[in-house]
Each structure stands twice: as structure tokens, then as C-alpha cells.
């Protein structure tokens, strides 16, 4: 039913007004019924989906997933089940892309390696939850970057690392990646060098929470190659950090620049 101006109702009889109201409410009810059916179809499509683990995690992390998928479907001309499956996958990829394109605002957030009960006792729950969420997001980003940059039996390790490192920083990347590798240390496809490297990275104190950022959809060979690249890049990152933030000792030994007044006095000295 088309929206009517309030003035159009002035010349209508009571029966006509009631009929118009019934028509309006019926149209709204029909629209809600259609939405319900489509949303049910989305759930049916999800029951036999073949989404990647990264896509599933991305959909789980968003509060209005079903509503967003429905809105995407509304823009399409058909409502075929395959369209629903495609839309679900596209929405997952949109969430992943949005996650990757977020401003680099947590790269400086320190890794919080304590249990939630400890955080509660020390009034650090907010830091604990933010850090844990970033651990999970970093794990998802690693999986996505590896799968995205693997083609033709070859992994572009450097490109994959650069899709993760700028946002999360080396400390968190090491922490999360080492946790992933540690959970596959028994696998012969993890090199001895990477098994040894893992020992230098602190293990998560809360093992139950750490299971939420373990790689399940990444092949051990590819994870091993990714770890090789990060391990070799780590010394360079530490050198860059040292250059950007000189030590207190270096600052103490750095000669002070003379002030303007001191400079004037030095120039006047020889003239006396």
C-alpha cells in the first residue's frame, strides 16, 4: 500500500479508513512473513555450508550477521538457495576485509598473558578482554593471509606476513604464531628450528582461552613456512624498534644541543 498524506484521509468514510488501515497492516505483516521465510532459508543454507574456518569465525564475531545477510539478499533479484549460500560467503568475506582494513590502533596494545581471574582480581578485565580479542583476530588474520597468498604450490611468505604484522605488531604476532606452532610441535612437518624458536616465546598462561587462537584450517607445511619468515624477520624488527626508541643510556650519552643564549656567549668570548 502506498504511503498517503494525512490530508487524503479527511474525505474518507470510517469504513474506508478501516479498510485502508487493514490493507496497510496486512502489507506490513506480509513483509515480516517474507523476512522470516528468507531468514529461515539462510539458516537452512548454513546447515550444509562449506565456509572456511576464517569465514565462520568472521561471521561469529559480528552481532548482526543474519540481518546483514538478509539486507544483502534484498539487493538481489532472486532468492534461490545458491544465491543465499553465495551471499553468506560474500558477507563473511566483507567482515574479513573490514577487519583487515581497520585502523592500526591495537599494534601498541600489550599482550596480556594472564588468566581472567587474575585480571578480575587486579581490575584489568578490560585490558584482558581487549588483548584476548586481538589474539583471536590475529589468529584469523594469519590463517586468512596464508590461505590468500598460497597459489601454485607456493606461499608468498613476505606478502602474507605484511598483511598481518603492521596491525598487530611483532610481539602479538610472535605470541599467537608460537601458540599455533606449539600446538603442532608433534607434527614432523614443523621444523626443528621452529620448535626451538617456540621455546623462546612465552606460552599462554590460560590454555583453555589459547585454544581459541589455534590454527585448524592452515596446512602445517604452510604454517611452518610462515613461521620461518616471521622468525627471520624478528631481528630486523627489533633493530628498527631500537632505532625508533633509543635506550635511556644512549640518550644520556647523546651530546646536548647548546641553547641560543649559550651560543651567543661562546661567540662573544673571543672578542673580549
C-alpha positions as CSV (number, residue, x, y, z in Angstrom):
1,X,0.0,0.0,0.0
2,X,1.4,3.5,-0.9
3,X,2.0,6.0,1.8
4,X,-0.8,8.6,2.0
5,X,-0.7,12.2,3.1
6,X,-2.7,12.9,6.2
7,X,-4.9,15.3,4.2
8,X,-6.1,12.4,1.9
9,X,-7.8,10.8,4.9
10,X,-10.1,13.7,5.5
11,X,-12.7,12.8,2.9
12,X,-12.7,9.1,3.6
13,X,-15.6,7.4,5.5
14,X,-15.0,5.3,8.6
15,X,-15.4,2.1,6.6
16,X,-12.8,3.3,4.0
17,X,-10.4,4.3,6.8
18,X,-10.7,0.9,8.5
19,X,-10.2,-0.8,5.1
20,X,-7.1,1.3,4.4
21,X,-5.7,0.5,7.9
22,X,-6.3,-3.2,7.4
23,X,-4.6,-3.0,4.0
24,X,-1.6,-1.2,5.5
25,X,-1.1,-3.7,8.4
26,X,-1.6,-6.7,6.1
27,X,1.2,-5.4,3.9
28,X,3.4,-5.0,6.9
29,X,2.6,-8.5,8.2
30,X,3.3,-9.9,4.8
31,X,6.6,-8.2,4.6
32,X,7.6,-9.6,8.1
33,X,6.4,-13.1,7.0
34,X,8.6,-12.8,3.9
35,X,11.6,-11.8,6.0
36,X,11.0,-14.7,8.4
37,X,10.9,-17.2,5.5
38,X,14.1,-15.8,3.9
39,X,15.9,-15.8,7.3
40,X,14.8,-19.4,7.7
41,X,16.2,-20.2,4.2
42,X,19.5,-18.6,5.3
43,X,19.7,-20.9,8.3
44,X,19.0,-23.9,6.1
45,X,21.7,-22.8,3.7
46,X,24.1,-22.6,6.6
47,X,23.4,-26.2,7.7
48,X,25.3,-27.6,4.7
49,X,27.8,-24.7,4.1
50,X,31.5,-25.3,3.2
51,X,32.8,-22.0,4.6
52,X,36.4,-21.8,5.6
53,X,37.2,-21.6,9.3
54,X,38.3,-18.0,8.9
55,X,34.9,-17.1,7.3
56,X,33.0,-18.9,10.1
57,X,35.0,-17.0,12.8
58,X,34.4,-13.7,11.0
59,X,30.6,-14.3,11.0
60,X,30.6,-15.3,14.6
61,X,32.4,-12.1,15.7
62,X,29.7,-9.8,14.3
63,X,26.5,-9.2,16.2
64,X,24.1,-8.5,13.2
65,X,25.2,-11.3,10.9
66,X,21.7,-12.5,9.9
67,X,20.4,-9.0,9.4
68,X,23.3,-8.1,7.2
69,X,22.9,-11.2,5.1
70,X,19.2,-10.5,4.7
71,X,19.9,-6.9,3.6
72,X,22.4,-8.2,1.0
73,X,19.8,-10.6,-0.3
74,X,17.2,-7.8,-0.6
75,X,19.5,-6.1,-3.2
76,X,19.5,-9.2,-5.4
77,X,16.8,-10.1,-7.9
78,X,16.4,-13.8,-7.0
79,X,16.1,-15.7,-3.7
80,X,17.5,-19.0,-4.9
81,X,19.2,-21.1,-2.2
82,X,22.5,-20.9,-4.1
83,X,22.2,-17.1,-4.0
84,X,21.7,-17.4,-0.3
85,X,24.9,-19.5,0.1
86,X,26.8,-17.1,-2.1
87,X,25.6,-14.1,-0.1
88,X,26.5,-15.8,3.2
89,X,30.1,-16.3,1.8
90,X,30.3,-12.8,0.5
91,X,29.2,-11.3,3.8
92,X,31.8,-13.4,5.6
93,X,34.4,-12.0,3.2
94,X,33.2,-8.5,3.8
95,X,33.6,-8.9,7.5
96,X,37.1,-10.3,7.0
97,X,38.0,-7.4,4.7
98,X,36.6,-4.8,7.2
99,X,38.6,-6.5,9.9
100,X,41.8,-6.2,7.9
101,X,41.1,-2.6,6.9
102,X,40.5,-1.4,10.5
103,X,42.9,1.4,11.5
104,X,46.1,0.2,13.1
105,X,45.0,1.0,16.6
106,X,46.0,-2.1,18.6
107,X,49.5,-2.6,17.3
108,X,50.7,-1.0,20.6
109,X,48.3,-2.9,22.8
110,X,50.5,-5.1,25.0
111,X,49.9,-8.9,25.1
112,X,48.1,-9.7,28.3
113,X,49.3,-13.2,29.3
114,X,47.3,-13.8,32.5
115,X,44.1,-15.6,33.4
116,X,40.8,-13.8,33.5
117,X,40.5,-14.5,37.3
118,X,43.9,-12.8,37.7
119,X,42.6,-9.8,35.6
120,X,39.5,-9.6,37.7
121,X,41.4,-9.5,41.0
122,X,43.7,-6.7,39.6
123,X,41.0,-4.7,37.9
124,X,42.4,-5.4,34.5
125,X,39.4,-7.1,32.9
126,X,39.2,-4.6,30.1
127,X,42.8,-5.0,29.1
128,X,42.5,-8.8,29.4
129,X,39.5,-8.9,27.1
130,X,40.9,-6.5,24.5
131,X,44.1,-8.4,24.4
132,X,42.4,-11.8,24.1
133,X,40.1,-10.5,21.3
134,X,43.2,-9.2,19.4
135,X,44.8,-12.6,19.9
136,X,41.8,-14.3,18.2
137,X,41.7,-11.6,15.5
138,X,45.5,-12.1,14.9
139,X,45.0,-15.8,14.5
140,X,42.2,-15.3,12.0
141,X,44.4,-12.8,10.1
142,X,47.3,-15.3,9.9
143,X,45.0,-18.0,8.6
144,X,43.5,-15.7,6.0
145,X,46.8,-14.3,4.9
146,X,48.3,-17.7,4.5
147,X,45.4,-19.1,2.5
148,X,45.1,-15.9,0.4
149,X,48.8,-15.9,-0.6
150,X,49.1,-19.6,-1.3
151,X,48.9,-20.3,-5.0
152,X,50.5,-22.7,-7.4
153,X,52.0,-24.8,-4.7
154,X,53.9,-21.7,-3.4
155,X,53.4,-19.4,-0.5
156,X,54.3,-15.7,-0.8
157,X,55.5,-15.6,2.8
158,X,56.6,-11.9,2.8
159,X,53.3,-10.7,1.5
160,X,51.4,-12.8,3.9
161,X,53.4,-11.5,6.9
162,X,53.0,-7.9,5.8
163,X,49.2,-8.4,5.8
164,X,49.3,-9.2,9.5
165,X,52.4,-7.5,11.1
166,X,51.5,-3.8,10.6
167,X,48.3,-4.1,12.5
168,X,49.2,-6.5,15.3
169,X,52.9,-5.8,15.9
170,X,55.7,-8.3,16.3
171,X,55.0,-9.1,20.0
172,X,51.5,-10.3,19.4
173,X,52.3,-11.9,16.1
174,X,55.0,-13.9,17.8
175,X,52.8,-14.8,20.8
176,X,49.9,-16.0,18.6
177,X,52.0,-17.7,16.0
178,X,54.1,-19.5,18.6
179,X,50.9,-20.8,20.2
180,X,49.8,-22.1,16.8
181,X,53.1,-23.8,16.1
182,X,53.3,-25.1,19.7
183,X,50.1,-27.0,19.2
184,X,51.6,-28.7,16.1
185,X,55.0,-29.3,17.6
186,X,54.4,-33.1,17.4
187,X,53.9,-32.9,13.6
188,X,57.1,-33.8,11.7
189,X,56.3,-31.0,9.2
190,X,57.2,-28.4,11.8
191,X,61.0,-27.9,11.6
192,X,63.3,-28.3,14.5
193,X,64.3,-24.6,14.2
194,X,60.7,-23.5,14.7
195,X,60.1,-26.0,17.5
196,X,63.2,-24.5,19.2
197,X,62.1,-20.9,18.4
198,X,58.8,-21.6,20.1
199,X,60.6,-22.2,23.4
200,X,61.8,-18.6,23.4
201,X,58.2,-17.2,23.2
202,X,56.1,-17.3,26.4
203,X,53.3,-19.8,26.3
204,X,49.8,-18.7,27.1
205,X,49.1,-18.9,30.8
206,X,45.4,-19.7,30.2
207,X,45.5,-22.8,28.0
208,X,41.7,-23.0,27.6
209,X,41.5,-19.5,26.2
210,X,44.5,-20.1,24.0
211,X,42.6,-22.8,22.1
212,X,40.5,-20.0,20.6
213,X,43.5,-18.8,18.6
214,X,44.9,-22.1,17.3
215,X,45.1,-22.7,13.5
216,X,42.8,-25.5,12.3
217,X,42.4,-24.7,8.6
218,X,46.1,-24.0,7.8
219,X,48.3,-26.8,6.5
220,X,51.3,-27.5,8.8
221,X,53.7,-27.1,5.9
222,X,52.4,-23.6,5.2
223,X,52.3,-22.6,8.9
224,X,55.9,-23.8,9.1
225,X,56.9,-21.6,6.1
226,X,55.1,-18.6,7.7
227,X,56.9,-19.2,11.0
228,X,60.2,-19.3,9.1
229,X,59.6,-15.9,7.6
230,X,58.5,-14.3,10.9
231,X,61.4,-15.8,12.8
232,X,63.9,-14.4,10.2
233,X,62.2,-11.0,10.2
234,X,62.1,-10.7,14.0
235,X,65.7,-9.4,14.5
236,X,65.2,-6.7,11.8
237,X,62.0,-5.6,13.6
238,X,63.9,-5.4,16.9
239,X,66.6,-3.3,15.3
240,X,64.0,-0.9,13.8
241,X,62.3,-0.6,17.2
242,X,65.7,0.2,18.8
243,X,66.3,2.9,16.2
244,X,62.9,4.4,16.7
245,X,63.2,4.3,20.5
246,X,66.8,4.8,21.7
247,X,67.7,3.5,25.1
248,X,67.9,5.7,28.2
249,X,71.7,5.1,28.2
250,X,72.0,6.2,24.6
251,X,70.0,9.3,25.4
252,X,72.3,10.2,28.4
253,X,75.4,9.9,26.2
254,X,73.9,12.0,23.4
255,X,75.5,15.5,23.4
256,X,73.1,18.2,24.3
257,X,72.5,20.9,21.7
258,X,73.6,24.3,23.0
259,X,70.8,26.8,23.7
260,X,70.6,30.1,21.8
261,X,71.9,32.1,24.9
262,X,74.9,29.7,25.3
263,X,75.7,30.0,21.6
264,X,75.8,33.8,21.9
265,X,78.1,33.7,24.9
266,X,80.5,31.4,23.0
267,X,80.7,33.8,20.1
268,X,81.3,36.7,22.3
269,X,84.1,35.1,24.2
270,X,87.0,35.6,21.7
271,X,86.1,39.3,21.3
272,X,86.9,40.1,24.9
